[in-house]
Amino acid sequence: MPELPEVETIRQDLRQKIVGKKIKDLILSKKARLNKSQKFFVDFLVGNHFAEIDRIGKLIIFILPDEKHVLLVHLKMTGQLIYKKDDKIIPGGHNDVSTVDVPNKHTHVQFHFSDGSKVFFNDIRRFGYLSLEPVEKLEKIKSKYGIEPLTPNFTWDNFAKIFAGKSTMLKALLLNQQIISGLGNIYADEVCFDADVRPNRRVNTLTLAELKKLYNSTKKIIKKAVEERGTTFNNYLDGEGKKGNFVKFLKVYGRDGEECLKCKSILKKTKIGGRGTVYCEKCQR
């Protein structure tokens, strides 16, 4: 699943391509996961355009010009947003299905724009969805998300407050979208390593100094990941169809059994909340 840096990269790239373009046609498959009828989507969106593209956590927000409605898109595990114009194809998201031969059997939504460009929403496992909502509901949806790295409200004071009175494992807290928005398995492991703290530590055992290191590491890691257009393994492309470069900077994620880049001891792997977790038992305390 793409995490905050990957979704932010897709948002930035699509924003340059489709904002302000009139939606000429909307084609929906019977398998499209929508919160309203297909007729409602077609009637509402055809002839309209997106005035802006925003994001909260891993949720992409397409803002409509009346400023009263938004289209929400979540890629979940295997979603793709693919921009195509003439012979140029720019895929973003999961990459286990061809992004050249579109539409295909996994294409559930097609946006056709007045300039001849198209955006395809593909999803193999069909966990991803599109939801048309009044802007008032958006505020309620946003309220369910925690503070987000790189936003103005991600302050030291707000960060410290979310740890107060909790005794859960650190990584479980970092992955809780209602507490910190946008972090996933990759960046939670990297943040813990950068802060020299074990991901299975109980939150109430962390010292003030360790919390401050975690705060600074979270900002540092996410900022760098966005700059590098996310992390690519075998199944993620950004909104320009490029592989994210942050994989070159990974210190622990996906490196279990290899040497720690700091101390040369062998990295260990365990499970926390059902998620594979890699750490250095020497460097992280």
Secondary structure, DSSP 8 states (H G I E B T S, - for coil): ---HHHHHHHHHHHHHHHTT-BEEEEEE-TT--BSS-HHHHHHHHTT-B-SEEEEETTEEEEE-TTSSEEEEEE-TTTEEEEEEETTEEEEEEE-SS-SSS-S-TTEEEEEEETTS-EEEEEESS---EEEEEEHHHHHHHHTTS-B-TTSTT--HHHHHHHHTT--SBHHHHHH-TTTBSS--HHHHHHHHHHTT--TTSBGGG--HHHHHHHHHHHHHHHHHHHHTT-B-SSSEE-TTS---BGGGG-SSTT-TTSB-TTT--B-EEEEETTEEEEE-TTT--
